[in-house]
Amino acid sequence: MSGYVVLTTTCGVCGKMFHCNPNRVPSKDNQAFCHECVEEANLERVKLGMDAHPIHPEAYKPLPEQELR
C-alpha cells in the first residue's frame, strides 16, 4: 500500500498557510511560496519584461510517497 505526502507550510510572502508538493513547490532558501503569490509575482515580472517563474503542474498537489526525496 502506498500513500501521499503533502507539505503544510506558510508562504514566504503573504504568510498564509497552504499545502504543496515538497519536491515541486516554488521556493527560495527553504521558503515556499503559495500559488497566488507566485502568480502575482509573475504578472509583475512580465510587466517589467522579465520571464515568469515556472510553476510545475504538480506544485500544489499531493506527492506519491515513493517520489519523496
N, CA and C atoms as an extended XYZ file, in Angstrom:
207
Properties=species:S:1:pos:R:3:atomname:S:1:resname:S:1:resid:I:1 pbc="F F F"
N         0.844       -1.174        0.000 N   MET     1
C         0.000        0.000        0.000 CA  MET     1
C         0.892        1.241        0.000 C   MET     1
N         0.538        2.216       -0.792 N   SER     2
C         1.321        3.450       -0.831 CA  SER     2
C         0.429        4.625       -0.477 C   SER     2
N         1.063        5.720       -0.114 N   GLY     3
C         0.326        6.906        0.279 CA  GLY     3
C         0.860        8.138       -0.419 C   GLY     3
N         0.503        9.265        0.132 N   TYR     4
C         0.891       10.550       -0.431 CA  TYR     4
C         1.496       11.430        0.652 C   TYR     4
N         2.313       12.375        0.207 N   VAL     5
C         2.941       13.335        1.101 CA  VAL     5
C         2.481       14.724        0.696 C   VAL     5
N         2.125       15.538        1.690 N   VAL     6
C         1.754       16.927        1.456 CA  VAL     6
C         2.511       17.763        2.479 C   VAL     6
N         3.178       18.800        2.014 N   LEU     7
C         3.848       19.731        2.905 CA  LEU     7
C         2.853       20.826        3.281 C   LEU     7
N         2.697       21.079        4.573 N   THR     8
C         1.904       22.200        5.050 CA  THR     8
C         2.891       23.232        5.565 C   THR     8
N         2.833       24.428        4.997 N   THR     9
C         3.800       25.473        5.336 CA  THR     9
C         3.141       26.838        5.220 C   THR     9
N         3.884       27.867        5.537 N   THR    10
C         3.377       29.223        5.353 CA  THR    10
C         4.138       29.874        4.203 C   THR    10
N         3.445       30.731        3.481 N   CYS    11
C         4.024       31.409        2.324 CA  CYS    11
C         5.081       32.415        2.782 C   CYS    11
N         6.193       32.429        2.072 N   GLY    12
C         7.274       33.352        2.370 CA  GLY    12
C         6.964       34.797        2.038 C   GLY    12
N         5.849       35.052        1.355 N   VAL    13
C         5.459       36.422        1.012 CA  VAL    13
C         4.289       36.883        1.887 C   VAL    13
N         3.169       36.171        1.811 N   CYS    14
C         1.947       36.639        2.479 CA  CYS    14
C         1.726       36.023        3.859 C   CYS    14
N         2.426       34.938        4.170 N   GLY    15
C         2.286       34.294        5.467 CA  GLY    15
C         1.115       33.334        5.583 C   GLY    15
N         0.344       33.195        4.511 N   LYS    16
C        -0.811       32.289        4.520 CA  LYS    16
C        -0.337       30.846        4.586 C   LYS    16
N        -1.054       30.006        5.357 N   MET    17
C        -0.743       28.584        5.401 CA  MET    17
C        -1.325       27.920        4.159 C   MET    17
N        -0.559       26.999        3.560 N   PHE    18
C        -1.041       26.288        2.382 CA  PHE    18
C        -0.391       24.914        2.296 C   PHE    18
N        -0.932       24.063        1.419 N   HIS    19
C        -0.426       22.708        1.198 CA  HIS    19
C         0.252       22.656       -0.164 C   HIS    19
N         1.311       21.861       -0.260 N   CYS    20
C         2.026       21.770       -1.529 CA  CYS    20
C         2.820       20.475       -1.626 C   CYS    20
N         3.363       20.259       -2.809 N   ASN    21
C         4.246       19.138       -3.108 CA  ASN    21
C         5.657       19.592       -2.725 C   ASN    21
N         6.298       18.960       -1.753 N   PRO    22
C         7.610       19.430       -1.304 CA  PRO    22
C         8.702       19.363       -2.367 C   PRO    22
N         8.532       18.538       -3.385 N   ASN    23
C         9.531       18.433       -4.451 CA  ASN    23
C         9.313       19.450       -5.569 C   ASN    23
N         8.138       20.049       -5.662 N   ARG    24
C         7.785       20.860       -6.826 CA  ARG    24
C         7.389       22.302       -6.530 C   ARG    24
N         7.114       22.630       -5.282 N   VAL    25
C         6.636       23.976       -4.951 CA  VAL    25
C         7.713       25.020       -5.246 C   VAL    25
N         7.342       26.172       -5.802 N   PRO    26
C         8.320       27.239       -5.989 CA  PRO    26
C         8.850       27.707       -4.628 C   PRO    26
N        10.167       27.788       -4.513 N   SER    27
C        10.759       28.176       -3.237 CA  SER    27
C        12.133       28.790       -3.456 C   SER    27
N        12.603       29.444       -2.403 N   LYS    28
C        13.955       30.002       -2.406 CA  LYS    28
C        14.444       29.985       -0.965 C   LYS    28
N        15.675       29.545       -0.776 N   ASP    29
C        16.261       29.493        0.568 CA  ASP    29
C        15.357       28.774        1.566 C   ASP    29
N        14.819       27.621        1.159 N   ASN    30
C        13.933       26.802        2.001 CA  ASN    30
C        12.644       27.496        2.414 C   ASN    30
N        12.222       28.496        1.668 N   GLN    31
C        10.953       29.169        1.932 CA  GLN    31
C        10.044       28.971        0.722 C   GLN    31
N         8.898       28.336        0.927 N   ALA    32
C         7.954       28.058       -0.151 CA  ALA    32
C         7.015       29.247       -0.356 C   ALA    32
N         6.440       29.319       -1.562 N   PHE    33
C         5.539       30.417       -1.919 CA  PHE    33
C         4.211       29.860       -2.413 C   PHE    33
N         3.108       30.445       -1.945 N   CYS    34
C         1.785       29.976       -2.353 CA  CYS    34
C         1.525       30.319       -3.820 C   CYS    34
N         0.568       29.620       -4.389 N   HIS    35
C         0.245       29.791       -5.803 CA  HIS    35
C        -0.157       31.228       -6.110 C   HIS    35
N        -0.955       31.822       -5.259 N   GLU    36
C        -1.428       33.180       -5.503 CA  GLU    36
C        -0.269       34.179       -5.554 C   GLU    36
N         0.690       34.047       -4.633 N   CYS    37
C         1.823       34.984       -4.608 CA  CYS    37
C         2.751       34.781       -5.805 C   CYS    37
N         2.927       33.534       -6.224 N   VAL    38
C         3.759       33.288       -7.407 CA  VAL    38
C         3.086       33.866       -8.646 C   VAL    38
N         1.772       33.681       -8.766 N   GLU    39
C         1.036       34.238       -9.903 CA  GLU    39
C         1.136       35.765       -9.921 C   GLU    39
N         0.982       36.389       -8.749 N   GLU    40
C         1.071       37.848       -8.664 CA  GLU    40
C         2.477       38.328       -9.039 C   GLU    40
N         3.486       37.639       -8.535 N   ALA    41
C         4.867       37.999       -8.868 CA  ALA    41
C         5.116       37.839      -10.363 C   ALA    41
N         4.554       36.792      -10.953 N   ASN    42
C         4.740       36.568      -12.386 CA  ASN    42
C         4.102       37.675      -13.220 C   ASN    42
N         2.951       38.162      -12.801 N   LEU    43
C         2.319       39.274      -13.522 CA  LEU    43
C         3.235       40.502      -13.511 C   LEU    43
N         3.820       40.782      -12.358 N   GLU    44
C         4.735       41.925      -12.246 CA  GLU    44
C         6.001       41.707      -13.069 C   GLU    44
N         6.539       40.488      -13.032 N   ARG    45
C         7.749       40.187      -13.802 CA  ARG    45
C         7.509       40.397      -15.297 C   ARG    45
N         6.373       39.922      -15.788 N   VAL    46
C         6.050       40.070      -17.216 CA  VAL    46
C         5.896       41.550      -17.570 C   VAL    46
N         5.252       42.323      -16.698 N   LYS    47
C         5.109       43.763      -16.937 CA  LYS    47
C         6.465       44.447      -17.061 C   LYS    47
N         7.452       43.925      -16.321 N   LEU    48
C         8.800       44.503      -16.334 CA  LEU    48
C         9.681       43.919      -17.443 C   LEU    48
N         9.093       43.051      -18.273 N   GLY    49
C         9.836       42.455      -19.375 CA  GLY    49
C        10.685       41.263      -18.975 C   GLY    49
N        10.440       40.711      -17.798 N   MET    50
C        11.184       39.547      -17.313 CA  MET    50
C        10.388       38.278      -17.581 C   MET    50
N        11.078       37.154      -17.563 N   ASP    51
C        10.399       35.866      -17.696 CA  ASP    51
C         9.646       35.540      -16.413 C   ASP    51
N         8.503       34.889      -16.570 N   ALA    52
C         7.743       34.417      -15.411 CA  ALA    52
C         8.458       33.215      -14.794 C   ALA    52
N         8.331       33.066      -13.479 N   HIS    53
C         8.858       31.872      -12.815 CA  HIS    53
C         7.976       30.694      -13.202 C   HIS    53
N         8.565       29.573      -13.579 N   PRO    54
C         7.739       28.415      -13.926 CA  PRO    54
C         7.047       27.842      -12.694 C   PRO    54
N         5.824       27.389      -12.877 N   ILE    55
C         5.078       26.708      -11.816 CA  ILE    55
C         4.791       25.299      -12.323 C   ILE    55
N         5.387       24.314      -11.689 N   HIS    56
C         5.173       22.922      -12.097 CA  HIS    56
C         3.696       22.568      -11.899 C   HIS    56
N         3.099       21.822      -12.830 N   PRO    57
C         1.678       21.472      -12.723 CA  PRO    57
C         1.325       20.702      -11.442 C   PRO    57
N         2.307       20.060      -10.812 N   GLU    58
C         2.060       19.290       -9.593 CA  GLU    58
C         2.532       20.021       -8.334 C   GLU    58
N         2.875       21.290       -8.443 N   ALA    59
C         3.447       22.037       -7.316 CA  ALA    59
C         2.529       22.109       -6.098 C   ALA    59
N         1.233       22.092       -6.317 N   TYR    60
C         0.296       22.257       -5.212 CA  TYR    60
C        -0.616       21.039       -5.078 C   TYR    60
N        -0.116       19.879       -5.503 N   LYS    61
C        -0.853       18.606       -5.417 CA  LYS    61
C        -0.066       17.642       -4.538 C   LYS    61
N        -0.741       16.623       -3.988 N   PRO    62
C        -0.037       15.636       -3.173 CA  PRO    62
C         1.046       14.905       -3.982 C   PRO    62
N         2.104       14.518       -3.296 N   LEU    63
C         3.229       13.808       -3.888 CA  LEU    63
C         3.142       12.331       -3.538 C   LEU    63
N         3.169       11.412       -4.501 N   PRO    64
C         3.233        9.994       -4.153 CA  PRO    64
C         4.446        9.733       -3.264 C   PRO    64
N         4.245        9.026       -2.164 N   GLU    65
C         5.304        8.874       -1.162 CA  GLU    65
C         6.590        8.283       -1.718 C   GLU    65
N         6.509        7.445       -2.727 N   GLN    66
C         7.717        6.838       -3.291 CA  GLN    66
C         8.586        7.848       -4.046 C   GLN    66
N         8.032        9.050       -4.338 N   GLU    67
C         8.787       10.089       -5.039 CA  GLU    67
C         9.433       11.104       -4.086 C   GLU    67
N         9.202       10.943       -2.779 N   LEU    68
C         9.775       11.872       -1.806 CA  LEU    68
C        11.287       11.765       -1.806 C   LEU    68
N        11.969       12.914       -1.903 N   ARG    69
C        13.433       12.906       -1.858 CA  ARG    69
C        13.918       13.753       -0.725 C   ARG    69
